[in-house]
Amino acid sequence: MIFNTPRDVLSFVRECLEDADVDRLYGAVMEPTDELWRERIFEALRQIEASDTLEEVFLAEKCFPKTETEYKLGGHSQRTRHIHFDLIRVRRRWRLKKIWMCR
Ligand SMILES: [Zn+2]
């Protein structure tokens, strides 16, 4: 799964939530996610989407950075429920490297 904008990432996450398709979400992530965390993160994302929207919580910028090779959506805060989407640049587009929670 390759993304052109940060918003694309969140649209993809939303599709996975709507279809309750945990495997599809983590199938797009390069680094494996522990089974326990898979469910826990998916449920937290579902709750975020139910009360706010993914974009309100995670979207900071319209575009990925031009020169950096790594980028993060979310991070350490109560609002994001400590969820980090680590992304990595592959040529001019981006892939999900890891989804994790810092608690
Ligand atoms: Zn945290």
Residues whose N, C-alpha, C, O or C-beta is under 5 A from the ligand:
A	BS01	ZN	H76 S77 H82 C102 R103
